[in-house]
Every structure is written in C-alpha cells, then in structure tokens.
Amino acid sequence: MSVKNVAVILAAGNGKRFGEDTPKQFLKVGGRVVLEYSMLGFQRHPLIDEFSVVAHPDYFDEVKSLAQKNNCTKLNKIIA
C-alpha cells in the first residue's frame, strides 16, 4: 500500500470582514496573490505529494490560472 501526503488549502472565504470586494486570498501582497504563497509552498515541499484547494466556485478559474502560472503540477482538485 502506497501512502500519499495530501494537503488541503482552505480558501473559500468571501472576505466580508476584511472589508474588500475581493476575498483576501486573491489580493496581492509582495507581488503575489496570497493564495499563491500557499500553493507554491506545497508545490515545492518534498513531502507533499498533492494538494487540493477549497474555493468558492466563482473563483475556480482564478485558482486554475494561478496553478498554471506557477506550474503547480501537484494541484489535484479544486473543491467547492
């Protein structure tokens, strides 16, 4: 039996308490979208085999775009 290490990024918040129209996980900080930092962290981590992102369906395309831009080959699923 093969064991996999799977990470899950929870990024489905709507950011209302943050007071912005765009959820904070999709805002830029230091030249990258906040979600990119998490995705790249798991992409580069040698012990993580794959990861999934939980996001609002309205942002699925944005998550896919970030994954393509950063060559996130370990992204397995985007979950609503």
N, CA, C and O atoms as a Maestro MAE file, in Angstrom:
{
 s_m_m2io_version
 :::
 2.0.0
}

f_m_ct {
 s_m_title
 :::
 protein
 m_atom[320] {
  # First column is atom index #
  i_m_mmod_type
  r_m_x_coord
  r_m_y_coord
  r_m_z_coord
  i_m_residue_number
  s_m_chain_name
  s_m_pdb_residue_name
  s_m_pdb_atom_name
  i_m_atomic_number
  :::
  1 25 0.839 -1.173 0.000 1 A "MET " " N  " 7
  2 3 0.000 0.000 0.000 1 A "MET " " CA " 6
  3 2 0.895 1.251 0.000 1 A "MET " " C  " 6
  4 15 1.800 1.383 0.824 1 A "MET " " O  " 8
  5 25 0.628 2.137 -0.913 2 A "SER " " N  " 7
  6 3 1.384 3.375 -1.039 2 A "SER " " CA " 6
  7 2 0.707 4.486 -0.233 2 A "SER " " C  " 6
  8 15 -0.506 4.681 -0.316 2 A "SER " " O  " 8
  9 25 1.496 5.194 0.531 3 A "VAL " " N  " 7
  10 3 0.975 6.294 1.345 3 A "VAL " " CA " 6
  11 2 1.276 7.603 0.631 3 A "VAL " " C  " 6
  12 15 2.387 7.822 0.149 3 A "VAL " " O  " 8
  13 25 0.263 8.477 0.570 4 A "LYS " " N  " 7
  14 3 0.430 9.800 -0.025 4 A "LYS " " CA " 6
  15 2 0.204 10.855 1.042 4 A "LYS " " C  " 6
  16 15 -0.627 10.691 1.935 4 A "LYS " " O  " 8
  17 25 0.940 11.915 0.937 5 A "ASN " " N  " 7
  18 3 0.719 13.082 1.789 5 A "ASN " " CA " 6
  19 2 -0.028 14.111 0.951 5 A "ASN " " C  " 6
  20 15 0.484 14.623 -0.044 5 A "ASN " " O  " 8
  21 25 -1.253 14.398 1.383 6 A "VAL " " N  " 7
  22 3 -2.122 15.314 0.655 6 A "VAL " " CA " 6
  23 2 -2.427 16.515 1.554 6 A "VAL " " C  " 6
  24 15 -2.840 16.356 2.703 6 A "VAL " " O  " 8
  25 25 -2.221 17.699 1.020 7 A "ALA " " N  " 7
  26 3 -2.528 18.935 1.739 7 A "ALA " " CA " 6
  27 2 -3.820 19.522 1.193 7 A "ALA " " C  " 6
  28 15 -4.161 19.324 0.027 7 A "ALA " " O  " 8
  29 25 -4.531 20.240 2.042 8 A "VAL " " N  " 7
  30 3 -5.756 20.930 1.638 8 A "VAL " " CA " 6
  31 2 -5.618 22.398 2.029 8 A "VAL " " C  " 6
  32 15 -5.368 22.723 3.190 8 A "VAL " " O  " 8
  33 25 -5.784 23.274 1.048 9 A "ILE " " N  " 7
  34 3 -5.739 24.717 1.291 9 A "ILE " " CA " 6
  35 2 -7.179 25.217 1.370 9 A "ILE " " C  " 6
  36 15 -7.944 25.081 0.415 9 A "ILE " " O  " 8
  37 25 -7.537 25.791 2.502 10 A "LEU " " N  " 7
  38 3 -8.885 26.322 2.689 10 A "LEU " " CA " 6
  39 2 -8.891 27.790 2.263 10 A "LEU " " C  " 6
  40 15 -8.345 28.650 2.953 10 A "LEU " " O  " 8
  41 25 -9.517 28.064 1.114 11 A "ALA " " N  " 7
  42 3 -9.501 29.416 0.542 11 A "ALA " " CA " 6
  43 2 -10.879 29.814 0.024 11 A "ALA " " C  " 6
  44 15 -10.993 30.460 -1.017 11 A "ALA " " O  " 8
  45 25 -11.922 29.426 0.753 12 A "ALA " " N  " 7
  46 3 -13.281 29.673 0.280 12 A "ALA " " CA " 6
  47 2 -13.949 30.875 0.942 12 A "ALA " " C  " 6
  48 15 -15.123 31.146 0.689 12 A "ALA " " O  " 8
  49 25 -13.217 31.594 1.780 13 A "GLY " " N  " 7
  50 3 -13.808 32.752 2.455 13 A "GLY " " CA " 6
  51 2 -14.187 33.852 1.475 13 A "GLY " " C  " 6
  52 15 -13.639 33.942 0.376 13 A "GLY " " O  " 8
  53 25 -15.129 34.681 1.890 14 A "ASN " " N  " 7
  54 3 -15.582 35.745 0.993 14 A "ASN " " CA " 6
  55 2 -14.996 37.104 1.335 14 A "ASN " " C  " 6
  56 15 -15.167 38.052 0.570 14 A "ASN " " O  " 8
  57 25 -14.314 37.222 2.456 15 A "GLY " " N  " 7
  58 3 -13.609 38.458 2.791 15 A "GLY " " CA " 6
  59 2 -14.472 39.603 3.284 15 A "GLY " " C  " 6
  60 15 -14.002 40.740 3.329 15 A "GLY " " O  " 8
  61 25 -15.715 39.345 3.654 16 A "LYS " " N  " 7
  62 3 -16.597 40.438 4.095 16 A "LYS " " CA " 6
  63 2 -16.054 41.155 5.327 16 A "LYS " " C  " 6
  64 15 -16.105 42.383 5.392 16 A "LYS " " O  " 8
  65 25 -15.539 40.420 6.293 17 A "ARG " " N  " 7
  66 3 -14.979 41.059 7.492 17 A "ARG " " CA " 6
  67 2 -13.740 41.861 7.165 17 A "ARG " " C  " 6
  68 15 -13.404 42.808 7.876 17 A "ARG " " O  " 8
  69 25 -13.057 41.491 6.096 18 A "PHE " " N  " 7
  70 3 -11.847 42.189 5.663 18 A "PHE " " CA " 6
  71 2 -12.199 43.534 5.044 18 A "PHE " " C  " 6
  72 15 -11.364 44.438 5.009 18 A "PHE " " O  " 8
  73 25 -13.428 43.675 4.556 19 A "GLY " " N  " 7
  74 3 -13.890 44.952 4.028 19 A "GLY " " CA " 6
  75 2 -13.505 45.234 2.590 19 A "GLY " " C  " 6
  76 15 -13.521 46.391 2.170 19 A "GLY " " O  " 8
  77 25 -13.161 44.216 1.826 20 A "GLU " " N  " 7
  78 3 -12.801 44.381 0.415 20 A "GLU " " CA " 6
  79 2 -13.816 43.660 -0.462 20 A "GLU " " C  " 6
  80 15 -14.515 42.758 0.000 20 A "GLU " " O  " 8
  81 25 -13.895 44.061 -1.729 21 A "ASP " " N  " 7
  82 3 -14.764 43.373 -2.679 21 A "ASP " " CA " 6
  83 2 -14.188 42.019 -3.075 21 A "ASP " " C  " 6
  84 15 -14.931 41.085 -3.374 21 A "ASP " " O  " 8
  85 25 -12.873 41.919 -3.077 22 A "THR " " N  " 7
  86 3 -12.181 40.683 -3.444 22 A "THR " " CA " 6
  87 2 -11.764 39.969 -2.162 22 A "THR " " C  " 6
  88 15 -11.220 40.600 -1.256 22 A "THR " " O  " 8
  89 25 -12.011 38.658 -2.072 23 A "PRO " " N  " 7
  90 3 -11.551 37.926 -0.891 23 A "PRO " " CA " 6
  91 2 -10.038 38.055 -0.715 23 A "PRO " " C  " 6
  92 15 -9.287 38.080 -1.690 23 A "PRO " " O  " 8
  93 25 -9.607 38.137 0.539 24 A "LYS " " N  " 7
  94 3 -8.190 38.424 0.812 24 A "LYS " " CA " 6
  95 2 -7.233 37.398 0.226 24 A "LYS " " C  " 6
  96 15 -6.085 37.737 -0.057 24 A "LYS " " O  " 8
  97 25 -7.663 36.160 0.035 25 A "GLN " " N  " 7
  98 3 -6.766 35.149 -0.536 25 A "GLN " " CA " 6
  99 2 -6.433 35.436 -2.000 25 A "GLN " " C  " 6
  100 15 -5.519 34.828 -2.558 25 A "GLN " " O  " 8
  101 25 -7.170 36.360 -2.623 26 A "PHE " " N  " 7
  102 3 -6.913 36.719 -4.021 26 A "PHE " " CA " 6
  103 2 -6.337 38.128 -4.174 26 A "PHE " " C  " 6
  104 15 -6.256 38.651 -5.285 26 A "PHE " " O  " 8
  105 25 -5.941 38.734 -3.064 27 A "LEU " " N  " 7
  106 3 -5.291 40.044 -3.108 27 A "LEU " " CA " 6
  107 2 -3.783 39.863 -3.180 27 A "LEU " " C  " 6
  108 15 -3.246 38.866 -2.698 27 A "LEU " " O  " 8
  109 25 -3.108 40.827 -3.781 28 A "LYS " " N  " 7
  110 3 -1.647 40.754 -3.912 28 A "LYS " " CA " 6
  111 2 -0.964 41.309 -2.669 28 A "LYS " " C  " 6
  112 15 -1.354 42.342 -2.124 28 A "LYS " " O  " 8
  113 25 0.065 40.592 -2.241 29 A "VAL " " N  " 7
  114 3 0.939 41.017 -1.152 29 A "VAL " " CA " 6
  115 2 2.354 40.649 -1.589 29 A "VAL " " C  " 6
  116 15 2.633 39.486 -1.878 29 A "VAL " " O  " 8
  117 25 3.231 41.622 -1.637 30 A "GLY " " N  " 7
  118 3 4.612 41.343 -2.021 30 A "GLY " " CA " 6
  119 2 4.752 40.791 -3.426 30 A "GLY " " C  " 6
  120 15 5.640 39.982 -3.694 30 A "GLY " " O  " 8
  121 25 3.874 41.227 -4.328 31 A "GLY " " N  " 7
  122 3 3.988 40.826 -5.729 31 A "GLY " " CA " 6
  123 2 3.272 39.546 -6.117 31 A "GLY " " C  " 6
  124 15 3.234 39.191 -7.295 31 A "GLY " " O  " 8
  125 25 2.703 38.845 -5.139 32 A "ARG " " N  " 7
  126 3 1.961 37.612 -5.432 32 A "ARG " " CA " 6
  127 2 0.594 37.655 -4.768 32 A "ARG " " C  " 6
  128 15 0.390 38.345 -3.769 32 A "ARG " " O  " 8
  129 25 -0.330 36.910 -5.341 33 A "VAL " " N  " 7
  130 3 -1.634 36.723 -4.717 33 A "VAL " " CA " 6
  131 2 -1.419 35.849 -3.479 33 A "VAL " " C  " 6
  132 15 -0.644 34.894 -3.533 33 A "VAL " " O  " 8
  133 25 -2.083 36.154 -2.378 34 A "VAL " " N  " 7
  134 3 -1.898 35.445 -1.109 34 A "VAL " " CA " 6
  135 2 -1.990 33.925 -1.301 34 A "VAL " " C  " 6
  136 15 -1.172 33.186 -0.753 34 A "VAL " " O  " 8
  137 25 -2.963 33.460 -2.064 35 A "LEU " " N  " 7
  138 3 -3.130 32.024 -2.287 35 A "LEU " " CA " 6
  139 2 -1.912 31.403 -2.961 35 A "LEU " " C  " 6
  140 15 -1.600 30.237 -2.721 35 A "LEU " " O  " 8
  141 25 -1.227 32.164 -3.796 36 A "GLU " " N  " 7
  142 3 -0.031 31.647 -4.481 36 A "GLU " " CA " 6
  143 2 1.027 31.180 -3.485 36 A "GLU " " C  " 6
  144 15 1.695 30.172 -3.715 36 A "GLU " " O  " 8
  145 25 1.181 31.902 -2.390 37 A "TYR " " N  " 7
  146 3 2.195 31.529 -1.400 37 A "TYR " " CA " 6
  147 2 1.924 30.128 -0.844 37 A "TYR " " C  " 6
  148 15 2.849 29.330 -0.692 37 A "TYR " " O  " 8
  149 25 0.672 29.835 -0.544 38 A "SER " " N  " 7
  150 3 0.327 28.505 -0.027 38 A "SER " " CA " 6
  151 2 0.506 27.440 -1.097 38 A "SER " " C  " 6
  152 15 1.065 26.374 -0.839 38 A "SER " " O  " 8
  153 25 0.026 27.738 -2.301 39 A "MET " " N  " 7
  154 3 0.136 26.768 -3.390 39 A "MET " " CA " 6
  155 2 1.602 26.448 -3.684 39 A "MET " " C  " 6
  156 15 1.966 25.284 -3.847 39 A "MET " " O  " 8
  157 25 2.429 27.471 -3.751 40 A "LEU " " N  " 7
  158 3 3.849 27.264 -4.043 40 A "LEU " " CA " 6
  159 2 4.559 26.550 -2.894 40 A "LEU " " C  " 6
  160 15 5.470 25.753 -3.120 40 A "LEU " " O  " 8
  161 25 4.145 26.835 -1.677 41 A "GLY " " N  " 7
  162 3 4.738 26.150 -0.534 41 A "GLY " " CA " 6
  163 2 4.534 24.645 -0.611 41 A "GLY " " C  " 6
  164 15 5.463 23.873 -0.377 41 A "GLY " " O  " 8
  165 25 3.316 24.233 -0.940 42 A "PHE " " N  " 7
  166 3 3.037 22.800 -1.056 42 A "PHE " " CA " 6
  167 2 3.631 22.215 -2.331 42 A "PHE " " C  " 6
  168 15 4.073 21.067 -2.338 42 A "PHE " " O  " 8
  169 25 3.645 22.992 -3.404 43 A "GLN " " N  " 7
  170 3 4.240 22.518 -4.654 43 A "GLN " " CA " 6
  171 2 5.728 22.198 -4.449 43 A "GLN " " C  " 6
  172 15 6.235 21.211 -4.983 43 A "GLN " " O  " 8
  173 25 6.397 23.010 -3.698 44 A "ARG " " N  " 7
  174 3 7.843 22.861 -3.507 44 A "ARG " " CA " 6
  175 2 8.221 21.902 -2.369 44 A "ARG " " C  " 6
  176 15 9.369 21.467 -2.277 44 A "ARG " " O  " 8
  177 25 7.266 21.579 -1.517 45 A "HIS " " N  " 7
  178 3 7.587 20.755 -0.346 45 A "HIS " " CA " 6
  179 2 7.822 19.308 -0.761 45 A "HIS " " C  " 6
  180 15 6.951 18.701 -1.385 45 A "HIS " " O  " 8
  181 25 8.969 18.750 -0.431 46 A "PRO " " N  " 7
  182 3 9.296 17.397 -0.894 46 A "PRO " " CA " 6
  183 2 8.434 16.293 -0.287 46 A "PRO " " C  " 6
  184 15 8.356 15.202 -0.852 46 A "PRO " " O  " 8
  185 25 7.790 16.546 0.839 47 A "LEU " " N  " 7
  186 3 6.969 15.508 1.469 47 A "LEU " " CA " 6
  187 2 5.491 15.579 1.083 47 A "LEU " " C  " 6
  188 15 4.711 14.709 1.471 47 A "LEU " " O  " 8
  189 25 5.100 16.602 0.324 48 A "ILE " " N  " 7
  190 3 3.714 16.720 -0.127 48 A "ILE " " CA " 6
  191 2 3.622 16.147 -1.534 48 A "ILE " " C  " 6
  192 15 4.330 16.576 -2.445 48 A "ILE " " O  " 8
  193 25 2.728 15.164 -1.693 49 A "ASP " " N  " 7
  194 3 2.555 14.507 -2.999 49 A "ASP " " CA " 6
  195 2 1.536 15.225 -3.871 49 A "ASP " " C  " 6
  196 15 1.680 15.269 -5.093 49 A "ASP " " O  " 8
  197 25 0.518 15.782 -3.251 50 A "GLU " " N  " 7
  198 3 -0.505 16.530 -3.997 50 A "GLU " " CA " 6
  199 2 -1.245 17.431 -3.022 50 A "GLU " " C  " 6
  200 15 -1.180 17.254 -1.806 50 A "GLU " " O  " 8
  201 25 -1.953 18.407 -3.595 51 A "PHE " " N  " 7
  202 3 -2.780 19.277 -2.757 51 A "PHE " " CA " 6
  203 2 -4.064 19.629 -3.483 51 A "PHE " " C  " 6
  204 15 -4.152 19.580 -4.709 51 A "PHE " " O  " 8
  205 25 -5.057 19.987 -2.681 52 A "SER " " N  " 7
  206 3 -6.350 20.445 -3.193 52 A "SER " " CA " 6
  207 2 -6.606 21.834 -2.630 52 A "SER " " C  " 6
  208 15 -6.086 22.198 -1.575 52 A "SER " " O  " 8
  209 25 -7.411 22.599 -3.343 53 A "VAL " " N  " 7
  210 3 -7.796 23.928 -2.887 53 A "VAL " " CA " 6
  211 2 -9.317 23.956 -2.750 53 A "VAL " " C  " 6
  212 15 -10.042 23.619 -3.686 53 A "VAL " " O  " 8
  213 25 -9.785 24.358 -1.579 54 A "VAL " " N  " 7
  214 3 -11.211 24.579 -1.364 54 A "VAL " " CA " 6
  215 2 -11.456 26.054 -1.642 54 A "VAL " " C  " 6
  216 15 -10.872 26.921 -0.992 54 A "VAL " " O  " 8
  217 25 -12.324 26.338 -2.613 55 A "ALA " " N  " 7
  218 3 -12.590 27.720 -3.013 55 A "ALA " " CA " 6
  219 2 -14.052 27.878 -3.397 55 A "ALA " " C  " 6
  220 15 -14.732 26.897 -3.700 55 A "ALA " " O  " 8
  221 25 -14.521 29.090 -3.383 56 A "HIS " " N  " 7
  222 3 -15.871 29.383 -3.871 56 A "HIS " " CA " 6
  223 2 -15.875 29.121 -5.376 56 A "HIS " " C  " 6
  224 15 -14.911 29.461 -6.061 56 A "HIS " " O  " 8
  225 25 -16.946 28.521 -5.901 57 A "PRO " " N  " 7
  226 3 -16.998 28.226 -7.345 57 A "PRO " " CA " 6
  227 2 -16.751 29.434 -8.246 57 A "PRO " " C  " 6
  228 15 -16.257 29.278 -9.362 57 A "PRO " " O  " 8
  229 25 -17.085 30.627 -7.779 58 A "ASP " " N  " 7
  230 3 -16.837 31.836 -8.584 58 A "ASP " " CA " 6
  231 2 -15.347 32.066 -8.829 58 A "ASP " " C  " 6
  232 15 -14.982 32.811 -9.739 58 A "ASP " " O  " 8
  233 25 -14.481 31.436 -8.029 59 A "TYR " " N  " 7
  234 3 -13.039 31.660 -8.132 59 A "TYR " " CA " 6
  235 2 -12.274 30.449 -8.652 59 A "TYR " " C  " 6
  236 15 -11.044 30.439 -8.626 59 A "TYR " " O  " 8
  237 25 -12.986 29.430 -9.123 60 A "PHE " " N  " 7
  238 3 -12.309 28.244 -9.663 60 A "PHE " " CA " 6
  239 2 -11.354 28.606 -10.798 60 A "PHE " " C  " 6
  240 15 -10.229 28.109 -10.847 60 A "PHE " " O  " 8
  241 25 -11.795 29.459 -11.700 61 A "ASP " " N  " 7
  242 3 -10.933 29.848 -12.834 61 A "ASP " " CA " 6
  243 2 -9.685 30.581 -12.352 61 A "ASP " " C  " 6
  244 15 -8.603 30.402 -12.910 61 A "ASP " " O  " 8
  245 25 -9.833 31.393 -11.329 62 A "GLU " " N  " 7
  246 3 -8.690 32.115 -10.766 62 A "GLU " " CA " 6
  247 2 -7.689 31.124 -10.164 62 A "GLU " " C  " 6
  248 15 -6.481 31.271 -10.352 62 A "GLU " " O  " 8
  249 25 -8.185 30.124 -9.447 63 A "VAL " " N  " 7
  250 3 -7.307 29.111 -8.857 63 A "VAL " " CA " 6
  251 2 -6.583 28.340 -9.965 63 A "VAL " " C  " 6
  252 15 -5.378 28.102 -9.881 63 A "VAL " " O  " 8
  253 25 -7.328 27.955 -11.000 64 A "LYS " " N  " 7
  254 3 -6.715 27.243 -12.137 64 A "LYS " " CA " 6
  255 2 -5.641 28.101 -12.793 64 A "LYS " " C  " 6
  256 15 -4.569 27.605 -13.139 64 A "LYS " " O  " 8
  257 25 -5.926 29.370 -12.962 65 A "SER " " N  " 7
  258 3 -4.973 30.291 -13.577 65 A "SER " " CA " 6
  259 2 -3.698 30.417 -12.739 65 A "SER " " C  " 6
  260 15 -2.595 30.411 -13.286 65 A "SER " " O  " 8
  261 25 -3.844 30.529 -11.418 66 A "LEU " " N  " 7
  262 3 -2.683 30.607 -10.537 66 A "LEU " " CA " 6
  263 2 -1.857 29.326 -10.613 66 A "LEU " " C  " 6
  264 15 -0.627 29.372 -10.605 66 A "LEU " " O  " 8
  265 25 -2.539 28.184 -10.688 67 A "ALA " " N  " 7
  266 3 -1.841 26.897 -10.781 67 A "ALA " " CA " 6
  267 2 -1.051 26.810 -12.087 67 A "ALA " " C  " 6
  268 15 0.095 26.360 -12.091 67 A "ALA " " O  " 8
  269 25 -1.657 27.236 -13.185 68 A "GLN " " N  " 7
  270 3 -0.967 27.199 -14.480 68 A "GLN " " CA " 6
  271 2 0.212 28.157 -14.494 68 A "GLN " " C  " 6
  272 15 1.301 27.800 -14.945 68 A "GLN " " O  " 8
  273 25 0.001 29.366 -14.005 69 A "LYS " " N  " 7
  274 3 1.040 30.393 -13.978 69 A "LYS " " CA " 6
  275 2 2.272 29.915 -13.213 69 A "LYS " " C  " 6
  276 15 3.403 30.223 -13.591 69 A "LYS " " O  " 8
  277 25 2.047 29.158 -12.130 70 A "ASN " " N  " 7
  278 3 3.127 28.734 -11.251 70 A "ASN " " CA " 6
  279 2 3.525 27.268 -11.441 70 A "ASN " " C  " 6
  280 15 4.278 26.713 -10.640 70 A "ASN " " O  " 8
  281 25 3.014 26.646 -12.510 71 A "ASN " " N  " 7
  282 3 3.332 25.251 -12.814 71 A "ASN " " CA " 6
  283 2 3.102 24.336 -11.604 71 A "ASN " " C  " 6
  284 15 3.958 23.526 -11.247 71 A "ASN " " O  " 8
  285 25 1.938 24.484 -10.988 72 A "CYS " " N  " 7
  286 3 1.587 23.687 -9.811 72 A "CYS " " CA " 6
  287 2 1.053 22.329 -10.255 72 A "CYS " " C  " 6
  288 15 -0.156 22.111 -10.330 72 A "CYS " " O  " 8
  289 25 1.965 21.441 -10.541 73 A "THR " " N  " 7
  290 3 1.615 20.109 -11.025 73 A "THR " " CA " 6
  291 2 1.025 19.228 -9.925 73 A "THR " " C  " 6
  292 15 0.401 18.208 -10.220 73 A "THR " " O  " 8
  293 25 1.214 19.606 -8.675 74 A "LYS " " N  " 7
  294 3 0.677 18.820 -7.561 74 A "LYS " " CA " 6
  295 2 -0.778 19.157 -7.240 74 A "LYS " " C  " 6
  296 15 -1.400 18.475 -6.426 74 A "LYS " " O  " 8
  297 25 -1.333 20.203 -7.870 75 A "LEU " " N  " 7
  298 3 -2.741 20.529 -7.634 75 A "LEU " " CA " 6
  299 2 -3.579 19.390 -8.186 75 A "LEU " " C  " 6
  300 15 -3.539 19.105 -9.383 75 A "LEU " " O  " 8
  301 25 -4.332 18.743 -7.320 76 A "ASN " " N  " 7
  302 3 -5.136 17.599 -7.706 76 A "ASN " " CA " 6
  303 2 -6.596 17.977 -7.945 76 A "ASN " " C  " 6
  304 15 -7.199 17.547 -8.928 76 A "ASN " " O  " 8
  305 25 -7.165 18.782 -7.044 77 A "LYS " " N  " 7
  306 3 -8.586 19.119 -7.137 77 A "LYS " " CA " 6
  307 2 -8.820 20.547 -6.650 77 A "LYS " " C  " 6
  308 15 -8.082 21.086 -5.825 77 A "LYS " " O  " 8
  309 25 -9.878 21.128 -7.201 78 A "ILE " " N  " 7
  310 3 -10.431 22.369 -6.668 78 A "ILE " " CA " 6
  311 2 -11.833 21.993 -6.211 78 A "ILE " " C  " 6
  312 15 -12.640 21.490 -6.992 78 A "ILE " " O  " 8
  313 25 -12.107 22.238 -4.956 79 A "ILE " " N  " 7
  314 3 -13.333 21.758 -4.315 79 A "ILE " " CA " 6
  315 2 -14.184 22.949 -3.890 79 A "ILE " " C  " 6
  316 15 -13.667 23.942 -3.377 79 A "ILE " " O  " 8
  317 25 -15.485 22.843 -4.104 80 A "ALA " " N  " 7
  318 3 -16.420 23.893 -3.677 80 A "ALA " " CA " 6
  319 2 -16.710 23.749 -2.189 80 A "ALA " " C  " 6
  320 15 -17.475 24.536 -1.630 80 A "ALA " " O  " 8
  :::
 }
 m_bond[319] {
  # First column is bond index #
  i_m_from
  i_m_to
  i_m_order
  :::
  1 1 2 1
  2 2 3 1
  3 3 4 2
  4 3 5 1
  5 5 6 1
  6 6 7 1
  7 7 8 2
  8 7 9 1
  9 9 10 1
  10 10 11 1
  11 11 12 2
  12 11 13 1
  13 13 14 1
  14 14 15 1
  15 15 16 2
  16 15 17 1
  17 17 18 1
  18 18 19 1
  19 19 20 2
  20 19 21 1
  21 21 22 1
  22 22 23 1
  23 23 24 2
  24 23 25 1
  25 25 26 1
  26 26 27 1
  27 27 28 2
  28 27 29 1
  29 29 30 1
  30 30 31 1
  31 31 32 2
  32 31 33 1
  33 33 34 1
  34 34 35 1
  35 35 36 2
  36 35 37 1
  37 37 38 1
  38 38 39 1
  39 39 40 2
  40 39 41 1
  41 41 42 1
  42 42 43 1
  43 43 44 2
  44 43 45 1
  45 45 46 1
  46 46 47 1
  47 47 48 2
  48 47 49 1
  49 49 50 1
  50 50 51 1
  51 51 52 2
  52 51 53 1
  53 53 54 1
  54 54 55 1
  55 55 56 2
  56 55 57 1
  57 57 58 1
  58 58 59 1
  59 59 60 2
  60 59 61 1
  61 61 62 1
  62 62 63 1
  63 63 64 2
  64 63 65 1
  65 65 66 1
  66 66 67 1
  67 67 68 2
  68 67 69 1
  69 69 70 1
  70 70 71 1
  71 71 72 2
  72 71 73 1
  73 73 74 1
  74 74 75 1
  75 75 76 2
  76 75 77 1
  77 77 78 1
  78 78 79 1
  79 79 80 2
  80 79 81 1
  81 81 82 1
  82 82 83 1
  83 83 84 2
  84 83 85 1
  85 85 86 1
  86 86 87 1
  87 87 88 2
  88 87 89 1
  89 89 90 1
  90 90 91 1
  91 91 92 2
  92 91 93 1
  93 93 94 1
  94 94 95 1
  95 95 96 2
  96 95 97 1
  97 97 98 1
  98 98 99 1
  99 99 100 2
  100 99 101 1
  101 101 102 1
  102 102 103 1
  103 103 104 2
  104 103 105 1
  105 105 106 1
  106 106 107 1
  107 107 108 2
  108 107 109 1
  109 109 110 1
  110 110 111 1
  111 111 112 2
  112 111 113 1
  113 113 114 1
  114 114 115 1
  115 115 116 2
  116 115 117 1
  117 117 118 1
  118 118 119 1
  119 119 120 2
  120 119 121 1
  121 121 122 1
  122 122 123 1
  123 123 124 2
  124 123 125 1
  125 125 126 1
  126 126 127 1
  127 127 128 2
  128 127 129 1
  129 129 130 1
  130 130 131 1
  131 131 132 2
  132 131 133 1
  133 133 134 1
  134 134 135 1
  135 135 136 2
  136 135 137 1
  137 137 138 1
  138 138 139 1
  139 139 140 2
  140 139 141 1
  141 141 142 1
  142 142 143 1
  143 143 144 2
  144 143 145 1
  145 145 146 1
  146 146 147 1
  147 147 148 2
  148 147 149 1
  149 149 150 1
  150 150 151 1
  151 151 152 2
  152 151 153 1
  153 153 154 1
  154 154 155 1
  155 155 156 2
  156 155 157 1
  157 157 158 1
  158 158 159 1
  159 159 160 2
  160 159 161 1
  161 161 162 1
  162 162 163 1
  163 163 164 2
  164 163 165 1
  165 165 166 1
  166 166 167 1
  167 167 168 2
  168 167 169 1
  169 169 170 1
  170 170 171 1
  171 171 172 2
  172 171 173 1
  173 173 174 1
  174 174 175 1
  175 175 176 2
  176 175 177 1
  177 177 178 1
  178 178 179 1
  179 179 180 2
  180 179 181 1
  181 181 182 1
  182 182 183 1
  183 183 184 2
  184 183 185 1
  185 185 186 1
  186 186 187 1
  187 187 188 2
  188 187 189 1
  189 189 190 1
  190 190 191 1
  191 191 192 2
  192 191 193 1
  193 193 194 1
  194 194 195 1
  195 195 196 2
  196 195 197 1
  197 197 198 1
  198 198 199 1
  199 199 200 2
  200 199 201 1
  201 201 202 1
  202 202 203 1
  203 203 204 2
  204 203 205 1
  205 205 206 1
  206 206 207 1
  207 207 208 2
  208 207 209 1
  209 209 210 1
  210 210 211 1
  211 211 212 2
  212 211 213 1
  213 213 214 1
  214 214 215 1
  215 215 216 2
  216 215 217 1
  217 217 218 1
  218 218 219 1
  219 219 220 2
  220 219 221 1
  221 221 222 1
  222 222 223 1
  223 223 224 2
  224 223 225 1
  225 225 226 1
  226 226 227 1
  227 227 228 2
  228 227 229 1
  229 229 230 1
  230 230 231 1
  231 231 232 2
  232 231 233 1
  233 233 234 1
  234 234 235 1
  235 235 236 2
  236 235 237 1
  237 237 238 1
  238 238 239 1
  239 239 240 2
  240 239 241 1
  241 241 242 1
  242 242 243 1
  243 243 244 2
  244 243 245 1
  245 245 246 1
  246 246 247 1
  247 247 248 2
  248 247 249 1
  249 249 250 1
  250 250 251 1
  251 251 252 2
  252 251 253 1
  253 253 254 1
  254 254 255 1
  255 255 256 2
  256 255 257 1
  257 257 258 1
  258 258 259 1
  259 259 260 2
  260 259 261 1
  261 261 262 1
  262 262 263 1
  263 263 264 2
  264 263 265 1
  265 265 266 1
  266 266 267 1
  267 267 268 2
  268 267 269 1
  269 269 270 1
  270 270 271 1
  271 271 272 2
  272 271 273 1
  273 273 274 1
  274 274 275 1
  275 275 276 2
  276 275 277 1
  277 277 278 1
  278 278 279 1
  279 279 280 2
  280 279 281 1
  281 281 282 1
  282 282 283 1
  283 283 284 2
  284 283 285 1
  285 285 286 1
  286 286 287 1
  287 287 288 2
  288 287 289 1
  289 289 290 1
  290 290 291 1
  291 291 292 2
  292 291 293 1
  293 293 294 1
  294 294 295 1
  295 295 296 2
  296 295 297 1
  297 297 298 1
  298 298 299 1
  299 299 300 2
  300 299 301 1
  301 301 302 1
  302 302 303 1
  303 303 304 2
  304 303 305 1
  305 305 306 1
  306 306 307 1
  307 307 308 2
  308 307 309 1
  309 309 310 1
  310 310 311 1
  311 311 312 2
  312 311 313 1
  313 313 314 1
  314 314 315 1
  315 315 316 2
  316 315 317 1
  317 317 318 1
  318 318 319 1
  319 319 320 2
  :::
 }
}
